[in-house]
Amino acid sequence: MAVDADGSPILMPAKVLQQLSGESIEPESCQAVIGKRTFESVYGLYIEWHTVSSTGCPLMELCRASDKYHCF
């Protein structure tokens, strides 16, 4: 998990993180992998507070809103 200076989660595809850091990201080197239900439980309110659409993909919306990472 990565956060910015404000404590907000940094959401970006692994491919972008690899390009920015220059390091390879291997799933087996991750400390943990959380499932969809756990993710929604932990980040549900954050997503609700920081997104507008209730029908689109909230992660895509958050990533697009944070264009400093050029996610897609």
PDB file of N, CA, C and O in Angstrom:
ATOM      1  N   MET A   1       0.844  -1.171   0.000  1.00  0.00           N
ATOM      2  CA  MET A   1       0.000   0.000   0.000  1.00  0.00           C
ATOM      3  C   MET A   1       0.881   1.223   0.000  1.00  0.00           C
ATOM      4  O   MET A   1       1.848   1.310   0.757  1.00  0.00           O
ATOM      5  N   ALA A   2       0.550   2.143  -0.832  1.00  0.00           N
ATOM      6  CA  ALA A   2       1.275   3.406  -0.882  1.00  0.00           C
ATOM      7  C   ALA A   2       0.287   4.545  -0.656  1.00  0.00           C
ATOM      8  O   ALA A   2      -0.867   4.479  -1.080  1.00  0.00           O
ATOM      9  N   VAL A   3       0.756   5.578   0.012  1.00  0.00           N
ATOM     10  CA  VAL A   3      -0.085   6.752   0.252  1.00  0.00           C
ATOM     11  C   VAL A   3       0.716   8.001  -0.088  1.00  0.00           C
ATOM     12  O   VAL A   3       1.947   7.995  -0.081  1.00  0.00           O
ATOM     13  N   ASP A   4      -0.021   9.079  -0.387  1.00  0.00           N
ATOM     14  CA  ASP A   4       0.661  10.336  -0.663  1.00  0.00           C
ATOM     15  C   ASP A   4       0.880  11.115   0.627  1.00  0.00           C
ATOM     16  O   ASP A   4       0.600  10.606   1.713  1.00  0.00           O
ATOM     17  N   ALA A   5       1.371  12.326   0.521  1.00  0.00           N
ATOM     18  CA  ALA A   5       1.694  13.128   1.710  1.00  0.00           C
ATOM     19  C   ALA A   5       0.478  13.431   2.566  1.00  0.00           C
ATOM     20  O   ALA A   5       0.617  13.682   3.763  1.00  0.00           O
ATOM     21  N   ASP A   6      -0.726  13.412   1.970  1.00  0.00           N
ATOM     22  CA  ASP A   6      -1.964  13.670   2.706  1.00  0.00           C
ATOM     23  C   ASP A   6      -2.549  12.407   3.327  1.00  0.00           C
ATOM     24  O   ASP A   6      -3.551  12.477   4.039  1.00  0.00           O
ATOM     25  N   GLY A   7      -1.940  11.260   3.069  1.00  0.00           N
ATOM     26  CA  GLY A   7      -2.454  10.001   3.587  1.00  0.00           C
ATOM     27  C   GLY A   7      -3.477   9.348   2.683  1.00  0.00           C
ATOM     28  O   GLY A   7      -4.061   8.326   3.043  1.00  0.00           O
ATOM     29  N   SER A   8      -3.704   9.927   1.504  1.00  0.00           N
ATOM     30  CA  SER A   8      -4.642   9.335   0.546  1.00  0.00           C
ATOM     31  C   SER A   8      -3.963   8.183  -0.176  1.00  0.00           C
ATOM     32  O   SER A   8      -2.783   8.276  -0.513  1.00  0.00           O
ATOM     33  N   PRO A   9      -4.693   7.095  -0.419  1.00  0.00           N
ATOM     34  CA  PRO A   9      -4.086   5.966  -1.126  1.00  0.00           C
ATOM     35  C   PRO A   9      -3.662   6.368  -2.530  1.00  0.00           C
ATOM     36  O   PRO A   9      -4.346   7.141  -3.199  1.00  0.00           O
ATOM     37  N   ILE A  10      -2.552   5.847  -2.960  1.00  0.00           N
ATOM     38  CA  ILE A  10      -2.101   6.058  -4.331  1.00  0.00           C
ATOM     39  C   ILE A  10      -2.576   4.862  -5.138  1.00  0.00           C
ATOM     40  O   ILE A  10      -2.190   3.725  -4.869  1.00  0.00           O
ATOM     41  N   LEU A  11      -3.406   5.124  -6.114  1.00  0.00           N
ATOM     42  CA  LEU A  11      -3.949   4.075  -6.962  1.00  0.00           C
ATOM     43  C   LEU A  11      -3.379   4.227  -8.360  1.00  0.00           C
ATOM     44  O   LEU A  11      -3.593   5.244  -9.021  1.00  0.00           O
ATOM     45  N   MET A  12      -2.660   3.225  -8.801  1.00  0.00           N
ATOM     46  CA  MET A  12      -2.130   3.229 -10.148  1.00  0.00           C
ATOM     47  C   MET A  12      -1.841   1.794 -10.557  1.00  0.00           C
ATOM     48  O   MET A  12      -1.551   0.945  -9.714  1.00  0.00           O
ATOM     49  N   PRO A  13      -1.922   1.530 -11.845  1.00  0.00           N
ATOM     50  CA  PRO A  13      -1.604   0.183 -12.313  1.00  0.00           C
ATOM     51  C   PRO A  13      -0.155  -0.178 -12.004  1.00  0.00           C
ATOM     52  O   PRO A  13       0.720   0.687 -11.965  1.00  0.00           O
ATOM     53  N   ALA A  14       0.082  -1.455 -11.788  1.00  0.00           N
ATOM     54  CA  ALA A  14       1.437  -1.930 -11.508  1.00  0.00           C
ATOM     55  C   ALA A  14       2.383  -1.539 -12.634  1.00  0.00           C
ATOM     56  O   ALA A  14       3.547  -1.227 -12.383  1.00  0.00           O
ATOM     57  N   LYS A  15       1.900  -1.553 -13.865  1.00  0.00           N
ATOM     58  CA  LYS A  15       2.730  -1.188 -15.022  1.00  0.00           C
ATOM     59  C   LYS A  15       3.273   0.237 -14.884  1.00  0.00           C
ATOM     60  O   LYS A  15       4.447   0.485 -15.159  1.00  0.00           O
ATOM     61  N   VAL A  16       2.427   1.160 -14.461  1.00  0.00           N
ATOM     62  CA  VAL A  16       2.849   2.552 -14.291  1.00  0.00           C
ATOM     63  C   VAL A  16       3.843   2.662 -13.138  1.00  0.00           C
ATOM     64  O   VAL A  16       4.850   3.361 -13.248  1.00  0.00           O
ATOM     65  N   LEU A  17       3.559   1.972 -12.033  1.00  0.00           N
ATOM     66  CA  LEU A  17       4.472   1.991 -10.890  1.00  0.00           C
ATOM     67  C   LEU A  17       5.838   1.436 -11.283  1.00  0.00           C
ATOM     68  O   LEU A  17       6.872   1.957 -10.863  1.00  0.00           O
ATOM     69  N   GLN A  18       5.837   0.385 -12.083  1.00  0.00           N
ATOM     70  CA  GLN A  18       7.099  -0.187 -12.562  1.00  0.00           C
ATOM     71  C   GLN A  18       7.863   0.822 -13.402  1.00  0.00           C
ATOM     72  O   GLN A  18       9.082   0.943 -13.272  1.00  0.00           O
ATOM     73  N   GLN A  19       7.151   1.554 -14.270  1.00  0.00           N
ATOM     74  CA  GLN A  19       7.810   2.557 -15.114  1.00  0.00           C
ATOM     75  C   GLN A  19       8.382   3.695 -14.272  1.00  0.00           C
ATOM     76  O   GLN A  19       9.493   4.158 -14.530  1.00  0.00           O
ATOM     77  N   LEU A  20       7.633   4.146 -13.271  1.00  0.00           N
ATOM     78  CA  LEU A  20       8.088   5.251 -12.436  1.00  0.00           C
ATOM     79  C   LEU A  20       9.250   4.865 -11.530  1.00  0.00           C
ATOM     80  O   LEU A  20      10.173   5.651 -11.315  1.00  0.00           O
ATOM     81  N   SER A  21       9.192   3.644 -11.001  1.00  0.00           N
ATOM     82  CA  SER A  21      10.220   3.221 -10.043  1.00  0.00           C
ATOM     83  C   SER A  21      11.402   2.532 -10.706  1.00  0.00           C
ATOM     84  O   SER A  21      12.496   2.482 -10.143  1.00  0.00           O
ATOM     85  N   GLY A  22      11.179   1.999 -11.910  1.00  0.00           N
ATOM     86  CA  GLY A  22      12.241   1.254 -12.577  1.00  0.00           C
ATOM     87  C   GLY A  22      12.452  -0.135 -12.000  1.00  0.00           C
ATOM     88  O   GLY A  22      13.410  -0.822 -12.355  1.00  0.00           O
ATOM     89  N   GLU A  23      11.552  -0.551 -11.104  1.00  0.00           N
ATOM     90  CA  GLU A  23      11.670  -1.867 -10.482  1.00  0.00           C
ATOM     91  C   GLU A  23      10.577  -2.799 -10.985  1.00  0.00           C
ATOM     92  O   GLU A  23       9.479  -2.354 -11.320  1.00  0.00           O
ATOM     93  N   SER A  24      10.874  -4.067 -11.036  1.00  0.00           N
ATOM     94  CA  SER A  24       9.898  -5.070 -11.436  1.00  0.00           C
ATOM     95  C   SER A  24       9.009  -5.420 -10.242  1.00  0.00           C
ATOM     96  O   SER A  24       9.500  -5.613  -9.129  1.00  0.00           O
ATOM     97  N   ILE A  25       7.736  -5.499 -10.476  1.00  0.00           N
ATOM     98  CA  ILE A  25       6.796  -5.845  -9.408  1.00  0.00           C
ATOM     99  C   ILE A  25       6.287  -7.261  -9.657  1.00  0.00           C
ATOM    100  O   ILE A  25       5.574  -7.524 -10.625  1.00  0.00           O
ATOM    101  N   GLU A  26       6.663  -8.146  -8.778  1.00  0.00           N
ATOM    102  CA  GLU A  26       6.268  -9.550  -8.882  1.00  0.00           C
ATOM    103  C   GLU A  26       5.219  -9.845  -7.822  1.00  0.00           C
ATOM    104  O   GLU A  26       5.403  -9.480  -6.661  1.00  0.00           O
ATOM    105  N   PRO A  27       4.114 -10.503  -8.195  1.00  0.00           N
ATOM    106  CA  PRO A  27       3.063 -10.805  -7.213  1.00  0.00           C
ATOM    107  C   PRO A  27       3.570 -11.546  -5.980  1.00  0.00           C
ATOM    108  O   PRO A  27       3.089 -11.304  -4.873  1.00  0.00           O
ATOM    109  N   GLU A  28       4.527 -12.436  -6.158  1.00  0.00           N
ATOM    110  CA  GLU A  28       5.026 -13.202  -5.013  1.00  0.00           C
ATOM    111  C   GLU A  28       5.851 -12.354  -4.047  1.00  0.00           C
ATOM    112  O   GLU A  28       6.112 -12.782  -2.923  1.00  0.00           O
ATOM    113  N   SER A  29       6.262 -11.170  -4.465  1.00  0.00           N
ATOM    114  CA  SER A  29       7.016 -10.296  -3.566  1.00  0.00           C
ATOM    115  C   SER A  29       6.106  -9.337  -2.793  1.00  0.00           C
ATOM    116  O   SER A  29       6.584  -8.581  -1.947  1.00  0.00           O
ATOM    117  N   CYS A  30       4.814  -9.362  -3.074  1.00  0.00           N
ATOM    118  CA  CYS A  30       3.874  -8.495  -2.361  1.00  0.00           C
ATOM    119  C   CYS A  30       3.684  -8.987  -0.922  1.00  0.00           C
ATOM    120  O   CYS A  30       3.688 -10.190  -0.663  1.00  0.00           O
ATOM    121  N   GLN A  31       3.521  -8.064  -0.015  1.00  0.00           N
ATOM    122  CA  GLN A  31       3.305  -8.413   1.390  1.00  0.00           C
ATOM    123  C   GLN A  31       1.955  -9.082   1.582  1.00  0.00           C
ATOM    124  O   GLN A  31       1.816  -9.989   2.403  1.00  0.00           O
ATOM    125  N   ALA A  32       0.968  -8.638   0.830  1.00  0.00           N
ATOM    126  CA  ALA A  32      -0.378  -9.197   0.958  1.00  0.00           C
ATOM    127  C   ALA A  32      -1.189  -8.877  -0.288  1.00  0.00           C
ATOM    128  O   ALA A  32      -0.906  -7.918  -1.006  1.00  0.00           O
ATOM    129  N   VAL A  33      -2.174  -9.676  -0.521  1.00  0.00           N
ATOM    130  CA  VAL A  33      -3.134  -9.436  -1.587  1.00  0.00           C
ATOM    131  C   VAL A  33      -4.504  -9.473  -0.927  1.00  0.00           C
ATOM    132  O   VAL A  33      -4.849 -10.433  -0.238  1.00  0.00           O
ATOM    133  N   ILE A  34      -5.277  -8.419  -1.145  1.00  0.00           N
ATOM    134  CA  ILE A  34      -6.612  -8.409  -0.538  1.00  0.00           C
ATOM    135  C   ILE A  34      -7.661  -8.637  -1.615  1.00  0.00           C
ATOM    136  O   ILE A  34      -7.505  -8.216  -2.761  1.00  0.00           O
ATOM    137  N   GLY A  35      -8.713  -9.302  -1.226  1.00  0.00           N
ATOM    138  CA  GLY A  35      -9.802  -9.589  -2.139  1.00  0.00           C
ATOM    139  C   GLY A  35     -10.731  -8.389  -2.308  1.00  0.00           C
ATOM    140  O   GLY A  35     -10.609  -7.384  -1.608  1.00  0.00           O
ATOM    141  N   LYS A  36     -11.643  -8.515  -3.233  1.00  0.00           N
ATOM    142  CA  LYS A  36     -12.575  -7.437  -3.558  1.00  0.00           C
ATOM    143  C   LYS A  36     -13.399  -7.011  -2.340  1.00  0.00           C
ATOM    144  O   LYS A  36     -13.542  -5.817  -2.077  1.00  0.00           O
ATOM    145  N   ARG A  37     -13.929  -7.963  -1.610  1.00  0.00           N
ATOM    146  CA  ARG A  37     -14.759  -7.623  -0.440  1.00  0.00           C
ATOM    147  C   ARG A  37     -13.967  -6.876   0.628  1.00  0.00           C
ATOM    148  O   ARG A  37     -14.460  -5.916   1.219  1.00  0.00           O
ATOM    149  N   THR A  38     -12.746  -7.321   0.867  1.00  0.00           N
ATOM    150  CA  THR A  38     -11.901  -6.644   1.852  1.00  0.00           C
ATOM    151  C   THR A  38     -11.561  -5.244   1.372  1.00  0.00           C
ATOM    152  O   THR A  38     -11.608  -4.290   2.148  1.00  0.00           O
ATOM    153  N   PHE A  39     -11.218  -5.117   0.098  1.00  0.00           N
ATOM    154  CA  PHE A  39     -10.907  -3.802  -0.465  1.00  0.00           C
ATOM    155  C   PHE A  39     -12.096  -2.857  -0.303  1.00  0.00           C
ATOM    156  O   PHE A  39     -11.936  -1.717   0.132  1.00  0.00           O
ATOM    157  N   GLU A  40     -13.284  -3.336  -0.654  1.00  0.00           N
ATOM    158  CA  GLU A  40     -14.487  -2.508  -0.534  1.00  0.00           C
ATOM    159  C   GLU A  40     -14.766  -2.144   0.920  1.00  0.00           C
ATOM    160  O   GLU A  40     -15.197  -1.029   1.213  1.00  0.00           O
ATOM    161  N   SER A  41     -14.523  -3.070   1.815  1.00  0.00           N
ATOM    162  CA  SER A  41     -14.743  -2.806   3.231  1.00  0.00           C
ATOM    163  C   SER A  41     -13.791  -1.729   3.746  1.00  0.00           C
ATOM    164  O   SER A  41     -14.198  -0.835   4.489  1.00  0.00           O
ATOM    165  N   VAL A  42     -12.527  -1.819   3.349  1.00  0.00           N
ATOM    166  CA  VAL A  42     -11.518  -0.881   3.826  1.00  0.00           C
ATOM    167  C   VAL A  42     -11.647   0.486   3.155  1.00  0.00           C
ATOM    168  O   VAL A  42     -11.504   1.517   3.811  1.00  0.00           O
ATOM    169  N   TYR A  43     -11.914   0.495   1.856  1.00  0.00           N
ATOM    170  CA  TYR A  43     -11.892   1.751   1.094  1.00  0.00           C
ATOM    171  C   TYR A  43     -13.267   2.249   0.647  1.00  0.00           C
ATOM    172  O   TYR A  43     -13.363   3.222  -0.100  1.00  0.00           O
ATOM    173  N   GLY A  44     -14.326   1.585   1.102  1.00  0.00           N
ATOM    174  CA  GLY A  44     -15.677   1.951   0.658  1.00  0.00           C
ATOM    175  C   GLY A  44     -16.020   3.418   0.864  1.00  0.00           C
ATOM    176  O   GLY A  44     -16.496   4.075  -0.063  1.00  0.00           O
ATOM    177  N   LEU A  45     -15.788   3.940   2.053  1.00  0.00           N
ATOM    178  CA  LEU A  45     -16.118   5.337   2.317  1.00  0.00           C
ATOM    179  C   LEU A  45     -15.209   6.279   1.544  1.00  0.00           C
ATOM    180  O   LEU A  45     -15.673   7.301   1.040  1.00  0.00           O
ATOM    181  N   TYR A  46     -13.939   5.960   1.442  1.00  0.00           N
ATOM    182  CA  TYR A  46     -13.023   6.794   0.662  1.00  0.00           C
ATOM    183  C   TYR A  46     -13.516   6.895  -0.779  1.00  0.00           C
ATOM    184  O   TYR A  46     -13.565   7.983  -1.352  1.00  0.00           O
ATOM    185  N   ILE A  47     -13.878   5.756  -1.355  1.00  0.00           N
ATOM    186  CA  ILE A  47     -14.374   5.730  -2.731  1.00  0.00           C
ATOM    187  C   ILE A  47     -15.655   6.544  -2.839  1.00  0.00           C
ATOM    188  O   ILE A  47     -15.816   7.329  -3.773  1.00  0.00           O
ATOM    189  N   GLU A  48     -16.558   6.364  -1.899  1.00  0.00           N
ATOM    190  CA  GLU A  48     -17.826   7.113  -1.925  1.00  0.00           C
ATOM    191  C   GLU A  48     -17.580   8.618  -1.846  1.00  0.00           C
ATOM    192  O   GLU A  48     -18.231   9.390  -2.550  1.00  0.00           O
ATOM    193  N   TRP A  49     -16.659   9.033  -1.006  1.00  0.00           N
ATOM    194  CA  TRP A  49     -16.387  10.460  -0.804  1.00  0.00           C
ATOM    195  C   TRP A  49     -15.634  11.085  -1.974  1.00  0.00           C
ATOM    196  O   TRP A  49     -15.727  12.295  -2.183  1.00  0.00           O
ATOM    197  N   HIS A  50     -14.887  10.284  -2.747  1.00  0.00           N
ATOM    198  CA  HIS A  50     -14.022  10.840  -3.788  1.00  0.00           C
ATOM    199  C   HIS A  50     -14.434  10.502  -5.213  1.00  0.00           C
ATOM    200  O   HIS A  50     -13.670  10.749  -6.146  1.00  0.00           O
ATOM    201  N   THR A  51     -15.617   9.946  -5.400  1.00  0.00           N
ATOM    202  CA  THR A  51     -16.100   9.660  -6.750  1.00  0.00           C
ATOM    203  C   THR A  51     -17.479  10.269  -6.937  1.00  0.00           C
ATOM    204  O   THR A  51     -18.177  10.578  -5.972  1.00  0.00           O
ATOM    205  N   VAL A  52     -17.858  10.435  -8.202  1.00  0.00           N
ATOM    206  CA  VAL A  52     -19.146  11.044  -8.537  1.00  0.00           C
ATOM    207  C   VAL A  52     -20.126   9.995  -9.054  1.00  0.00           C
ATOM    208  O   VAL A  52     -21.287   9.964  -8.646  1.00  0.00           O
ATOM    209  N   SER A  53     -19.650   9.138  -9.956  1.00  0.00           N
ATOM    210  CA  SER A  53     -20.511   8.159 -10.609  1.00  0.00           C
ATOM    211  C   SER A  53     -20.787   6.964  -9.700  1.00  0.00           C
ATOM    212  O   SER A  53     -19.894   6.469  -9.014  1.00  0.00           O
ATOM    213  N   SER A  54     -22.024   6.517  -9.709  1.00  0.00           N
ATOM    214  CA  SER A  54     -22.355   5.309  -8.951  1.00  0.00           C
ATOM    215  C   SER A  54     -22.461   4.104  -9.875  1.00  0.00           C
ATOM    216  O   SER A  54     -22.714   2.990  -9.414  1.00  0.00           O
ATOM    217  N   THR A  55     -22.268   4.317 -11.182  1.00  0.00           N
ATOM    218  CA  THR A  55     -22.409   3.212 -12.126  1.00  0.00           C
ATOM    219  C   THR A  55     -21.091   2.799 -12.769  1.00  0.00           C
ATOM    220  O   THR A  55     -20.945   1.648 -13.178  1.00  0.00           O
ATOM    221  N   GLY A  56     -20.132   3.710 -12.865  1.00  0.00           N
ATOM    222  CA  GLY A  56     -18.851   3.392 -13.485  1.00  0.00           C
ATOM    223  C   GLY A  56     -17.903   2.715 -12.509  1.00  0.00           C
ATOM    224  O   GLY A  56     -18.239   2.502 -11.344  1.00  0.00           O
ATOM    225  N   CYS A  57     -16.738   2.387 -12.990  1.00  0.00           N
ATOM    226  CA  CYS A  57     -15.705   1.769 -12.150  1.00  0.00           C
ATOM    227  C   CYS A  57     -15.078   2.841 -11.263  1.00  0.00           C
ATOM    228  O   CYS A  57     -14.481   3.785 -11.779  1.00  0.00           O
ATOM    229  N   PRO A  58     -15.198   2.717  -9.942  1.00  0.00           N
ATOM    230  CA  PRO A  58     -14.667   3.749  -9.060  1.00  0.00           C
ATOM    231  C   PRO A  58     -13.145   3.873  -9.135  1.00  0.00           C
ATOM    232  O   PRO A  58     -12.612   4.971  -8.979  1.00  0.00           O
ATOM    233  N   LEU A  59     -12.448   2.779  -9.370  1.00  0.00           N
ATOM    234  CA  LEU A  59     -10.989   2.864  -9.451  1.00  0.00           C
ATOM    235  C   LEU A  59     -10.548   3.623 -10.695  1.00  0.00           C
ATOM    236  O   LEU A  59      -9.596   4.402 -10.647  1.00  0.00           O
ATOM    237  N   MET A  60     -11.238   3.397 -11.804  1.00  0.00           N
ATOM    238  CA  MET A  60     -10.934   4.138 -13.024  1.00  0.00           C
ATOM    239  C   MET A  60     -11.201   5.625 -12.803  1.00  0.00           C
ATOM    240  O   MET A  60     -10.412   6.468 -13.230  1.00  0.00           O
ATOM    241  N   GLU A  61     -12.300   5.945 -12.144  1.00  0.00           N
ATOM    242  CA  GLU A  61     -12.629   7.342 -11.880  1.00  0.00           C
ATOM    243  C   GLU A  61     -11.579   7.994 -10.984  1.00  0.00           C
ATOM    244  O   GLU A  61     -11.150   9.115 -11.257  1.00  0.00           O
ATOM    245  N   LEU A  62     -11.162   7.314  -9.926  1.00  0.00           N
ATOM    246  CA  LEU A  62     -10.135   7.856  -9.037  1.00  0.00           C
ATOM    247  C   LEU A  62      -8.817   8.042  -9.769  1.00  0.00           C
ATOM    248  O   LEU A  62      -8.125   9.040  -9.569  1.00  0.00           O
ATOM    249  N   CYS A  63      -8.475   7.094 -10.604  1.00  0.00           N
ATOM    250  CA  CYS A  63      -7.214   7.166 -11.335  1.00  0.00           C
ATOM    251  C   CYS A  63      -7.248   8.316 -12.338  1.00  0.00           C
ATOM    252  O   CYS A  63      -6.274   9.058 -12.462  1.00  0.00           O
ATOM    253  N   ARG A  64      -8.350   8.466 -13.045  1.00  0.00           N
ATOM    254  CA  ARG A  64      -8.473   9.570 -14.008  1.00  0.00           C
ATOM    255  C   ARG A  64      -8.436  10.923 -13.304  1.00  0.00           C
ATOM    256  O   ARG A  64      -7.881  11.884 -13.838  1.00  0.00           O
ATOM    257  N   ALA A  65      -9.012  11.004 -12.134  1.00  0.00           N
ATOM    258  CA  ALA A  65      -9.037  12.261 -11.376  1.00  0.00           C
ATOM    259  C   ALA A  65      -7.638  12.640 -10.924  1.00  0.00           C
ATOM    260  O   ALA A  65      -7.353  13.816 -10.697  1.00  0.00           O
ATOM    261  N   SER A  66      -6.786  11.676 -10.795  1.00  0.00           N
ATOM    262  CA  SER A  66      -5.419  11.916 -10.350  1.00  0.00           C
ATOM    263  C   SER A  66      -4.488  11.853 -11.554  1.00  0.00           C
ATOM    264  O   SER A  66      -3.656  10.951 -11.650  1.00  0.00           O
ATOM    265  N   ASP A  67      -4.626  12.807 -12.471  1.00  0.00           N
ATOM    266  CA  ASP A  67      -3.894  12.730 -13.742  1.00  0.00           C
ATOM    267  C   ASP A  67      -2.390  12.881 -13.568  1.00  0.00           C
ATOM    268  O   ASP A  67      -1.651  12.709 -14.537  1.00  0.00           O
ATOM    269  N   LYS A  68      -1.912  13.194 -12.374  1.00  0.00           N
ATOM    270  CA  LYS A  68      -0.470  13.293 -12.190  1.00  0.00           C
ATOM    271  C   LYS A  68       0.216  11.953 -12.383  1.00  0.00           C
ATOM    272  O   LYS A  68       1.423  11.901 -12.619  1.00  0.00           O
ATOM    273  N   TYR A  69      -0.550  10.855 -12.284  1.00  0.00           N
ATOM    274  CA  TYR A  69       0.025   9.533 -12.473  1.00  0.00           C
ATOM    275  C   TYR A  69      -0.159   9.011 -13.889  1.00  0.00           C
ATOM    276  O   TYR A  69       0.415   7.982 -14.246  1.00  0.00           O
ATOM    277  N   HIS A  70      -0.948   9.702 -14.699  1.00  0.00           N
ATOM    278  CA  HIS A  70      -1.190   9.285 -16.092  1.00  0.00           C
ATOM    279  C   HIS A  70      -1.491   7.798 -16.174  1.00  0.00           C
ATOM    280  O   HIS A  70      -0.807   7.052 -16.874  1.00  0.00           O
ATOM    281  N   CYS A  71      -2.519   7.378 -15.454  1.00  0.00           N
ATOM    282  CA  CYS A  71      -2.811   5.951 -15.322  1.00  0.00           C
ATOM    283  C   CYS A  71      -3.226   5.285 -16.614  1.00  0.00           C
ATOM    284  O   CYS A  71      -2.805   4.164 -16.898  1.00  0.00           O
ATOM    285  N   PHE A  72      -4.041   5.956 -17.395  1.00  0.00           N
ATOM    286  CA  PHE A  72      -4.563   5.294 -18.593  1.00  0.00           C
ATOM    287  C   PHE A  72      -4.497   6.206 -19.790  1.00  0.00           C
ATOM    288  O   PHE A  72      -4.895   5.814 -20.888  1.00  0.00           O
TER     289      PHE A  72
END
